[in-house]
Amino acid sequence: MIDKAWHEANPMPPHATLDQRIAWHLDHAANCGCRDIPESIKQELKRRGVPVPKRRETMASTPVGTMPLGDLVDPVPAEFPRRVTIDGNAVSLVPFDAAVHAPALFEAIAGRDDLWAYLASGPFGDLASFTAHYAAAAEKSDPLLFAIVDRASGAAVGHATYLRIAPTDRVIEVGNILYSPLLQQTRGATEAMYLMARHAFEDLGYRRYEWKCNALNAPSRRAALRLGFTYEGTFRHHMIVKGRNRDTAWFSMLDHEWPRAKAAFEAWLDPTNFGEDGIQRFSLAALREGTGSA
């Protein structure tokens, strides 16, 4: 069972380093043990030669005749994401504050109405309507909106959300992604998605991480595959958005797939993976498939 008192007294630090996350999970295993250690942390412990603690509680399987049943799953819910800042090297994910982030973001996307083609809102004709929309969006907990802030300039250059958050099933989606030209095709663009995924899997305990997009949105579909998501199919006539039909392409990444995806992200983001001209030496896909090394 979950020890709520222990969790309240020992929250995961919002800016935890890898060593701090490992220490937290080891402490959790020793004092609460309500959830298995994330696979990525297990792999890191094995790499360091540290024994991986076993759960103190086990679940027995009770067969039901000859009917096939799914695997037993740890029933402890994931944590609902909170408004915390998640720092990377190039960018930080910061809880969206319309007064702080809207002006810079509006300026960064000025004249680019095409960026709104597959989003549910926008475009916005002026800063006032843009700010009003994002002030309301920032109040919601699902979708939970983060500004993507360039650490060098301190300016918001994009945004993303966690949405369709289902802690009981440990399923969460990343979406409502807007990248300004200042963020597109930069290391920060990839790092932002790495930070979102790492937080979902390692800090919050989700087992399924989803990406959905308009089936006609070819750049988003390519991005999902590049980032390591698996295409699962298309929901036909799924939604009506801005008066138009939307078929939705579904992608997912699972917790047991995260360690390999994480290793590829970190190898790709490593400065040694880039030449003096800023061009990557190995693609993210090559690193994930083991056909390249940074």
N, C-alpha and C positions, 0 to 999 in steps of 0.2 A: 504493500500500500504506500501511497505517497505520504511523505512526512511534510505537511504544509508548513509547520513551524520551522523546520530546517530550511525549506526553500525561502521562506520570508526572511529568515536571518542570514541567509547566504546566497543572495542573488548573483547570477553570472555578471561580472563586471562588464559594462557596456562597451568599453574600449579594450577588451581583454586581448592580450597577446596569445600566441600559440601556447607558450609555457603556462600562462595563467589559465587558459582553457583546459589544458591537460590537468593542472593541479585541481581545478574545480571539479572536473569529472571524476578524478580519483577520490577526492573528498566526498563527493556525492555517492560514489559506489560504496564507500566505507560507512557512511552515516545515514543514507536514505535508501539508495538502491532501487528506487521505484521504476527506473528506466534503464535499459541497456546503454552502455557507452556507445556513442556514435561510431560508425565504422571507420571514419577518417581518423578519429582519435585512437582507435584500436591499432590502425596501421602505423601511426606515428609511434605509439608505445612499443610495438613490435620492432620497428626500425631502431629504436633506442635501446632495445634489449630489456624493456620493463615489462614484467608480467601483467597480463590483462586481467583485471578482476572479473569474476563471474557474478551474475546477478544472484542476490541472496534468495530470491523467490523464483521458482520455476512453475510453469503451467503445464499440467498434465492434459494430454489429448484423450478425449472420450469418443471412440468411433461410433458412428451411427449406421449400423448395418453395413452395407457395401456402398453407400452413397459417397461420392467424392466430395470432400470438403476442402476449403482453403486452409492454408497454414495458420496455426495459432499466432496471434500478433499481440505484442505488449499492449495492454489496454490503456496505459497511462496517456492522457492527452498531451499534445504538444503545448508549448506556451504561446499565448497570443502575442504577436509582436507589439512592442512598445515604441514610443517616440524617443528613440535614442540615436545618437550620432555614431556612425560607423566610418572610421577613418581608413583610407588607403594611402598609397603613395602619391598618386596623381590627383585623385578625387576623394571627396567625402560624401557620404549619404547623410543628409541633415533633415530632420523633420521640417516640412515645408512651412515657412512663415511668409505669408503673402506680402506683408509690408517690407520684408527684407529681400526676398528672392524674386518677386514678380517683376520689378523694374528691369533688372539685368537680364532676366530670361526673355521678357517681352522684346527688349532691344536686340537680343541675340537671334531671335527668330523673325524679326521684322521683314516683311516682304516675302516670306516663305509660306504662303497659304497651302502649298502642297504638303507640308508636314502634318496637316490636320486631316488629310484625305481619309485615313482609316481610323481616326480617333472619334469617339462619341461626341466630343464637343469641338468648338472652334470652327473656323478661325475667328479671331477677335479684332475688331476694327480700331480699338484704342486701349490705352493702358488701364483706364478706369474699369471697363468691362472685363478685361483680362484679370485685373486684381480682384474684382468682386467675385468672379467665378472661382478663383483659386483660394480666396479667403474662405468660401463655403466648403470647398473640397478639402481644405486642410483641417477642418473640424471633424471630419469623418474618421472612424477607426477602421472601416472596411468599405472602400479601399483606404489604405493607410499610405499617405502621400509623402514621398521624400524628394527634396531637391538634390540634384547632383551638382556639387559645388567644386569648381576647379580650385585646387589648393594653392596654386601659384598666384592667382588673381583674387581669390575669395568670392568670385561671382558665380551665380547659378547659371549652369550651361545646359541643363536638362532636368528631367524628372522621371520617376518611376514609382510604382506602388506595389504593395502586397495587397491582394484582393481574393475574394471567394475563400476566405480563411476558415478552415474547418479543423480546429484543434483536436476534436474527438477522433476524427479519421486521420489526423496528422497529414493533411493535404493543404497546400497553399499555392497560390498562383502569383507570378510576377507579370505585370502588365501596365497599361496606360503609360507606355514609355514614349517620351518625347526627347529626342536628341537635337540640339541646335547644331548649326554648321560648325560651331566652335568645339563641339564634342565628337561629332561624327568622325569615324575612322581614325580615332586616336587611341592611345593606350588606356586613357581614362575611360573611354567608352566600354572597353572590355573589362577593365577593372571594376567598374560599377556593377556589372552583372555578376562578376566573381564575388564581390562583397555581399550582394543580395542573396546569392545561393549559399554561400558559406554561413551567413547568419541564420538562414532558414534551417539548414541541416544541422549545424554544429551547436548553435546557441539555443535554438528554439525547439529542436527535436522533431522536425517534420520528416516524413518518410517518402512523400511524393511532392514534387515541385513542378508546377505546370506552366506552360506557355501556350497561349491561344492567340490567334490572329485571324483577320479576314483572309479567307482562302485565296483572294486575289492579290494579297499583299506579298508579292514575291520577295522584297527585301527582308521582311520580317521572317518569312519561312526560311530563307537562307541563313539569317542570323541565328535562328533557333538551332538549326543543324550544326552550324559552326560552333556554337557554344556547348554542344554536347547533348542536346535534347533529342529524343526519339519521336519521330512522327507516328501518331497513333490512328489517324483517320480524319475524315471531314464530316461535321454535322451539317447536313443540308437544310436550307431554309431555317437556320438556327435563330437569327435575330433580324429585326428591322432597325437599321441605324441611319439616321438622317433621311428617312423616307425610302431607303433602298434596302433590297435584300442583302443579307450577309450569310454566306456559308462560312463556317468557322473551322479552321484547321487546328487540330489538337496535337500538342507535343508534351512530353514529360521527361523528367529526370528523377530517378529513384535513389534512395539513400545508399544502397549498395553500389550504385554507379558513381556516386559522388567522389570517392577517393581518387579514382583515375581521372575524372574531370578536374578535380582540384589540382592534382599534380601537373596536369597539362596547363591549366591557367597560370600556376605559379612559375612554371618553366617559361611560358610565353611572356609573362610580364617581367621576367628577370632582365635587367639591363643588358646582359651578355647576349640576349637573343636578338639584339638590334645592332646593326652596323652604324658607322659614323654618319651615314646618310639617313638614319632613322628607319631604314627598311628592315622588316623582320627577316631573321635567318631561317626560321622554321615556322610553319603555320600552326595554328592551334590544333587543327585536325591531325596534322602529322605528329605532333607531340602526344596527343591523346591516343593515337593508334600505335605509337611506339616506332614510327618511321623517321623520327627526327630527334635531336637532343640539343638542348641549349648549352 
